[in-house]
Amino acid sequence: MQIQIVAVGKLKESYLVQGIAEYVKRLGPYAKVQISEVPDERAPETMSAAEEALVRQREGERILAQIKSDAYVVALAIDGKPLSSEELARHVEGLATYGRSHVAFVIGGSLGLAPAVLARAELKLSFGRMTLPHQLMRLVLVEQVYRAFKIMRGEPYHK
């Protein structure tokens, strides 16, 4: 399987970079993992709703440019569908079974995802109603993808 993570912004914190690298390495036997960072749009602290929409639109265009036409797109969205680790594993396994071997997970910037990106997504996935920094979400996501593959293979993994 090909797993792509498309995320807005550059990851700067070394502890997050190291954690993500560790899980990408662990995923090596199960899937090819590609992480694509797209530049975030510079924005002042206070913006009008129209300015926020423009930021999301510009970031969304950059995101969509990274996604191949045959990819199954999963957008991380607070209003998405919450799945347990086991449910995510079954979902990914079902995709592989039915020939959807390229899965692109999308993490938006601090203002969320553009409507065009959400429209392209075949699944909107929620990790809960809490707001998490989008940089931290990368680590949480890659760990959950790794966990999903361990579950799919029936291999042990700490609980």
FIZAMI-475411 format. One line per 4 residues: number of its first residue (from 1); their letters; for each residue x, y, z of N, C-alpha, C. Coordinates in Angstrom, 2 decimals, m for minus. Example, Ala and Ser with C-alpha at 12.3 -4.5 7.8 and 13.67 -1.06 7.14 Angstrom:
1) as) 13.19/m5.69/7.80/12.30/m4.50/7.80/13.20/m3.30/7.80 ~ 12.85/m2.25/7.08/13.67/m1.06/7.14/12.90/0.03/7.87
***
This chain:
1) mqiq) 0.83/m1.19/0.00/0.00/0.00/0.00/0.86/1.25/0.00 ~ 0.32/2.29/m0.56/0.95/3.60/m0.53/0.15/4.50/0.40 ~ 0.82/5.02/1.40/0.20/5.94/2.33/0.85/7.30/2.13 ~ 0.04/8.28/1.86/0.54/9.64/1.70/m0.10/10.50/2.77
5) ivav) 0.72/11.33/3.38/0.20/12.32/4.33/0.52/13.68/3.75 ~ m0.52/14.44/3.48/m0.35/15.80/2.96/m0.72/16.74/4.09 ~ 0.23/17.59/4.47/0.02/18.46/5.62/0.44/19.88/5.29 ~ m0.29/20.82/5.86/0.02/22.24/5.68/1.07/22.64/6.70
9) gklk) 2.09/23.32/6.24/3.11/23.87/7.13/4.31/22.98/7.27 ~ 5.41/23.59/7.65/6.66/22.87/7.85/6.78/22.50/9.32 ~ 7.15/21.25/9.55/7.34/20.76/10.90/8.71/21.21/11.42 ~ 8.71/21.92/12.54/9.96/22.48/13.05/10.43/21.81/14.34
13) esyl) 9.52/21.32/15.15/9.87/20.76/16.44/10.58/19.43/16.26 ~ 11.81/19.34/16.79/12.62/18.14/16.56/12.00/16.89/17.16 ~ 11.33/17.02/18.31/10.73/15.83/18.92/9.61/15.27/18.06 ~ 8.86/16.12/17.36/7.82/15.63/16.47/8.44/15.01/15.22
17) vqgi) 9.46/15.66/14.67/10.16/15.12/13.50/10.70/13.73/13.81 ~ 11.33/13.58/14.98/11.90/12.29/15.37/10.82/11.23/15.57 ~ 9.73/11.60/16.22/8.64/10.64/16.44/8.03/10.17/15.14 ~ 7.79/11.10/14.23/7.22/10.74/12.93/8.18/9.85/12.16
21) aeyv) 9.46/10.19/12.17/10.46/9.37/11.47/10.48/7.95/12.02 ~ 10.34/7.80/13.32/10.32/6.47/13.92/9.14/5.64/13.42 ~ 7.95/6.24/13.38/6.79/5.49/12.92/6.83/5.23/11.41 ~ 7.38/6.15/10.64/7.53/5.91/9.21/8.48/4.73/8.99
25) krlg) 9.55/4.67/9.78/10.49/3.55/9.69/9.77/2.24/10.04 ~ 8.98/2.25/11.10/8.25/1.05/11.51/7.24/0.62/10.46 ~ 6.70/1.58/9.73/5.72/1.26/8.68/6.37/0.66/7.43 ~ 7.68/0.77/7.32/8.40/0.31/6.14/8.03/m1.07/5.63
29) pyak) 7.93/m2.07/6.50/7.58/m3.42/6.01/6.13/m3.54/5.50 ~ 5.28/m2.59/5.85/3.86/m2.69/5.53/3.41/m1.81/4.38 ~ 4.02/m0.65/4.26/3.53/0.33/3.28/4.65/1.30/2.91 ~ 4.50/1.87/1.73/5.37/2.96/1.33/4.71/4.24/1.84
33) vqis) 5.45/5.03/2.61/4.89/6.24/3.21/5.58/7.46/2.62 ~ 4.76/8.41/2.21/5.28/9.68/1.70/4.59/10.80/2.48 ~ 5.40/11.73/2.97/4.84/12.89/3.66/5.13/14.11/2.80 ~ 4.06/14.80/2.42/4.17/16.00/1.59/3.76/17.20/2.42
37) evpd) 4.66/18.14/2.55/4.35/19.39/3.25/4.07/20.46/2.21 ~ 2.98/21.17/2.40/2.69/22.31/1.53/2.81/23.58/2.37 ~ 3.29/24.66/1.78/3.47/25.89/2.56/2.14/26.41/3.10 ~ 2.21/26.87/4.34/1.01/27.52/4.89/0.97/28.95/4.37
41) erap) m0.21/29.46/4.32/m0.44/30.83/3.84/m0.17/31.80/4.99 ~ 0.65/32.77/4.75/0.91/33.77/5.79/m0.38/34.55/6.06 ~ m0.67/34.69/7.35/m1.93/35.34/7.70/m1.76/36.10/9.01 ~ m2.35/37.28/9.11/m2.28/38.03/10.36/m3.12/37.34/11.45
45) etms) m2.88/37.71/12.70/m3.61/37.12/13.82/m5.12/37.30/13.69 ~ m5.55/38.50/13.33/m6.98/38.74/13.20/m7.31/38.93/11.72 ~ m8.30/38.18/11.28/m8.73/38.22/9.88/m10.24/38.22/9.81 ~ m10.74/38.76/8.72/m12.17/38.68/8.46/m12.48/37.26/7.99
49) aaee) m13.75/36.92/7.97/m14.17/35.61/7.48/m13.75/35.41/6.03 ~ m13.81/36.47/5.23/m13.41/36.37/3.82/m11.92/36.11/3.70 ~ m11.12/36.76/4.55/m9.67/36.53/4.52/m9.33/35.11/4.96 ~ m10.03/34.60/5.97/m9.82/33.22/6.40/m10.18/32.24/5.29
53) alvr) m11.28/32.50/4.59/m11.68/31.63/3.48/m10.63/31.64/2.38 ~ m10.04/32.79/2.12/m9.01/32.89/1.09/m7.76/32.10/1.49 ~ m7.40/32.15/2.76/m6.26/31.37/3.25/m6.53/29.88/3.05 ~ m7.71/29.42/3.47/m8.08/28.00/3.30/m8.07/27.62/1.82
57) qreg) m8.59/28.48/0.96/m8.64/28.19/m0.47/m7.23/28.02/m1.04 ~ m6.33/28.93/m0.71/m4.96/28.87/m1.24/m4.22/27.62/m0.73 ~ m4.39/27.34/0.56/m3.77/26.13/1.10/m4.41/24.89/0.46 ~ m5.71/24.94/0.25/m6.42/23.83/m0.38/m5.92/23.55/m1.79
61) eril) m5.65/24.58/m2.54/m5.11/24.40/m3.90/m3.77/23.69/m3.85 ~ m2.94/24.06/m2.89/m1.63/23.41/m2.74/m1.79/21.94/m2.34 ~ m2.74/21.68/m1.45/m3.00/20.30/m1.02/m3.44/19.46/m2.21 ~ m4.44/19.94/m2.93/m5.00/19.16/m4.04/m3.97/18.90/m5.13
65) aqik) m3.03/19.79/m5.30/m1.97/19.61/m6.30/m1.06/18.43/m5.95 ~ m1.03/18.04/m4.67/m0.17/16.94/m4.23/m0.83/15.57/m4.32 ~ m2.14/15.54/m4.53/m2.89/14.29/m4.46/m3.13/13.73/m5.86 ~ m2.76/12.47/m6.03/m2.97/11.81/m7.33/m4.46/11.53/m7.54
69) sday) m4.84/11.46/m8.79/m6.26/11.29/m9.12/m6.84/9.97/m8.62 ~ m6.02/8.93/m8.48/m6.53/7.62/m8.05/m6.48/7.43/m6.54 ~ m6.07/8.45/m5.80/m5.94/8.32/m4.34/m7.30/8.32/m3.66 ~ m7.40/7.50/m2.64/m8.54/7.54/m1.73/m8.17/8.58/m0.68
73) vval) m8.94/9.64/m0.59/m8.58/10.78/0.26/m9.35/10.74/1.58 ~ m8.57/10.84/2.66/m9.12/10.92/4.01/m8.74/12.29/4.56 ~ m9.73/13.12/4.79/m9.48/14.45/5.35/m9.69/14.40/6.85 ~ m8.72/14.88/7.61/m8.89/14.97/9.05/m9.70/16.22/9.33
77) aidg) m10.85/16.02/9.96/m11.78/17.12/10.20/m12.47/16.89/11.53 ~ m12.57/17.92/12.32/m13.16/17.80/13.65/m14.61/17.31/13.58 ~ m15.30/17.63/12.48/m16.69/17.18/12.33/m16.80/15.89/11.53 ~ m15.67/15.20/11.35/m15.66/13.95/10.60/m16.17/12.79/11.43
81) kpls) m16.01/11.60/10.87/m16.47/10.38/11.52/m15.40/9.87/12.48 ~ m15.76/9.67/13.74/m14.78/9.11/14.68/m14.69/7.59/14.48 ~ m13.47/7.08/14.41/m13.26/5.64/14.27/m12.32/5.18/15.38 ~ m12.54/3.97/15.86/m11.58/3.37/16.78/m10.38/2.91/15.95
85) seel) m9.31/2.53/16.62/m8.14/2.02/15.91/m8.50/0.77/15.11 ~ m9.32/m0.08/15.70/m9.74/m1.30/15.00/m10.60/m0.98/13.78 ~ m11.47/0.00/13.91/m12.31/0.39/12.77/m11.47/1.01/11.65 ~ m10.47/1.80/12.02/m9.58/2.35/11.00/m8.84/1.23/10.29
89) arhv) m8.37/0.25/11.05/m7.67/m0.89/10.45/m8.58/m1.63/9.47 ~ m9.82/m1.88/9.85/m10.75/m2.56/8.95/m11.01/m1.73/7.69 ~ m11.10/m0.42/7.87/m11.35/0.46/6.73/m10.18/0.42/5.75 ~ m8.97/0.55/6.26/m7.78/0.50/5.40/m7.66/m0.86/4.74
93) egla) m7.93/m1.92/5.48/m7.86/m3.27/4.92/m8.89/m3.44/3.81 ~ m10.09/m2.89/4.00/m11.11/m2.95/2.97/m10.69/m2.20/1.71 ~ m10.03/m1.08/1.88/m9.53/m0.34/0.71/m8.54/m1.18/m0.07 ~ m7.61/m1.81/0.63/m6.61/m2.65/m0.03/m7.27/m3.83/m0.74
97) tygr) m8.26/m4.41/m0.11/m8.96/m5.54/m0.70/m9.64/m5.17/m2.01 ~ m10.17/m3.96/m2.09/m10.90/m3.54/m3.28/m10.08/m2.66/m4.21 ~ m8.75/m2.79/m4.13/m7.88/m2.15/m5.10/m7.61/m0.68/m4.90 ~ m7.92/m0.16/m3.75/m7.63/1.26/m3.46/m6.34/1.30/m2.66
101) shva) m5.22/1.09/m3.31/m3.95/0.92/m2.61/m3.21/2.23/m2.34 ~ m3.74/3.34/m2.81/m3.12/4.64/m2.54/m4.09/5.44/m1.66 ~ m3.69/5.66/m0.42/m4.52/6.40/0.52/m3.80/7.68/0.91 ~ m4.46/8.80/0.73/m3.89/10.11/1.08/m4.65/10.68/2.26
105) fvig) m3.95/10.87/3.37/m4.51/11.53/4.54/m4.14/12.99/4.45 ~ m5.10/13.87/4.75/m4.87/15.31/4.62/m5.08/16.00/5.97 ~ m4.07/16.78/6.35/m4.14/17.57/7.58/m4.05/19.04/7.18 ~ m5.06/19.80/7.49/m5.10/21.21/7.13/m4.25/22.07/8.05
109) gslg) m4.27/23.34/7.76/m3.55/24.31/8.57/m4.37/24.73/9.78 ~ m3.95/25.80/10.41/m4.60/26.23/11.65/m6.05/26.68/11.45 ~ m6.42/27.01/10.22/m7.80/27.42/9.95/m8.66/26.29/9.39 ~ m8.10/25.10/9.26/m8.85/23.96/8.75/m8.66/23.78/7.26
113) lapa) m9.56/23.00/6.68/m9.46/22.63/5.27/m10.44/23.40/4.40 ~ m10.03/23.62/3.18/m10.88/24.30/2.20/m12.04/23.40/1.81 ~ m13.18/23.98/1.45/m14.32/23.19/0.99/m13.95/22.27/m0.18 ~ m13.06/22.70/m1.07/m12.67/21.87/m2.22/m11.95/20.60/m1.76
117) vlar) m11.15/20.71/m0.72/m10.45/19.54/m0.19/m11.44/18.60/0.47 ~ m12.35/19.15/1.25/m13.37/18.32/1.91/m14.25/17.63/0.87 ~ m14.53/18.31/m0.23/m15.34/17.71/m1.29/m14.60/16.57/m1.97 ~ m13.28/16.66/m2.07/m12.46/15.62/m2.70/m12.33/14.40/m1.81
121) aelk) m12.48/14.59/m0.50/m12.31/13.50/0.45/m13.44/12.48/0.35 ~ m13.06/11.23/0.42/m14.04/10.15/0.44/m14.40/9.75/1.87 ~ m13.57/10.18/2.80/m13.84/9.98/4.22/m13.35/11.21/4.97 ~ m14.20/11.74/5.81/m13.78/12.77/6.76/m13.61/12.06/8.09
125) lsfg) m12.40/12.10/8.63/m12.05/11.37/9.83/m11.80/12.33/10.98 ~ m12.41/12.03/12.12/m12.22/12.85/13.31/m11.44/12.06/14.35 ~ m10.50/12.72/14.98/m9.78/12.13/16.11/m10.35/12.64/17.42 ~ m11.57/13.13/17.36/m12.24/13.64/18.55/m12.58/15.10/18.40
129) rmtl) m13.32/15.61/19.36/m13.79/16.99/19.28/m12.79/17.99/19.83 ~ m11.72/17.49/20.43/m10.70/18.40/20.95/m9.89/18.97/19.80 ~ m9.45/20.19/19.96/m8.57/20.81/18.98/m7.14/20.45/19.34 ~ m6.43/19.89/18.36/m5.01/19.56/18.56/m4.19/20.37/17.57
133) phql) m2.97/20.73/17.92/m2.12/21.43/16.97/m1.92/20.56/15.73 ~ m2.01/21.17/14.55/m1.92/20.36/13.33/m0.56/19.68/13.21 ~ 0.49/20.24/13.82/1.80/19.59/13.79/1.76/18.29/14.62 ~ 1.13/18.34/15.77/1.01/17.16/16.62/0.14/16.10/15.94
137) mrlv) m0.85/16.53/15.18/m1.74/15.58/14.50/m0.97/14.67/13.55 ~ 0.11/15.17/12.98/0.92/14.32/12.09/1.45/13.12/12.82 ~ 1.98/13.36/14.03/2.51/12.26/14.82/1.40/11.30/15.24 ~ 0.30/11.83/15.70/m0.83/10.99/16.11/m1.33/10.17/14.92
141) lveq) m1.44/10.79/13.76/m1.92/10.09/12.57/m0.98/8.97/12.16 ~ 0.30/9.24/12.06/1.23/8.21/11.59/1.30/7.06/12.59 ~ 1.16/7.35/13.88/1.12/6.28/14.88/m0.14/5.43/14.68 ~ m1.28/6.06/14.41/m2.52/5.31/14.22/m2.50/4.49/12.93
145) vyra) m1.85/4.99/11.91/m1.70/4.22/10.66/m0.83/2.99/10.94 ~ 0.25/3.18/11.67/1.10/2.05/12.04/0.30/1.04/12.87 ~ m0.43/1.53/13.83/m1.26/0.65/14.67/m2.26/m0.12/13.81 ~ m2.86/0.56/12.82/m3.82/m0.10/11.93/m3.18/m1.27/11.20
149) fkim) m1.97/m1.08/10.71/m1.30/m2.18/10.00/m0.97/m3.33/10.94 ~ m0.57/m3.03/12.17/m0.31/m4.09/13.14/m1.60/m4.87/13.43 ~ m2.71/m4.16/13.57/m4.00/m4.82/13.80/m4.39/m5.67/12.60 ~ m4.23/m5.11/11.40/m4.58/m5.85/10.17/m3.81/m7.15/10.06
153) rgep) m2.57/m7.16/10.50/m1.71/m8.33/10.40/m1.83/m9.25/11.61 ~ m2.62/m8.85/12.59/m2.78/m9.65/13.79/m1.50/m9.71/14.64 ~ m0.68/m8.70/14.50/0.58/m8.65/15.23/0.39/m7.90/16.55 ~ 1.15/m8.26/17.56/1.00/m7.58/18.85/1.50/m6.14/18.80
157) yhk) 0.86/m5.30/19.56/1.25/m3.91/19.71/0.74/m3.46/21.06 ~ 1.51/m2.62/21.73/1.12/m2.23/23.08/m0.23/m1.50/23.06 ~ m0.93/m1.67/24.15/m2.26/m1.05/24.26/m2.17/0.21/25.08
***
